[in-house]
């Protein structure tokens, strides 16, 4: 099960002024009530940059280690791309698309896809 995190999208608004490569290691875990269901750890290499004065973008990808409760880890491939922009000094919006292969083969036959869109208002 793949859980999407908000950290990469939130990081859009904290991106440095200079574009460049980065490494992002992120683990997302899930529970149903108090029962642990599993986790996905992304081991991504990415690149980010500015779009004008108030927007930024990123793209990242690499292996993903997926484990369900009580089972071993399975390697898959995953990636994300996103964009964010400041609407006002206090309001920003962002969007992200993500994908993960169904198995360790780098194949798009059974590609899992995700998307998110959001807004962040600072007080």
Secondary structure, DSSP 8 states (H G I E B T S, - for coil): -----SHHHHHGGG--SS-EEEEEEEEEEEEETTEEEEEEEEEEEEEEEEETTTEEEEEEEEEEEEEETTS-EEEEEEEEEEEEEESSSSEEEEEEEEEE-SSSS---TT-EEEEEEEEEE--
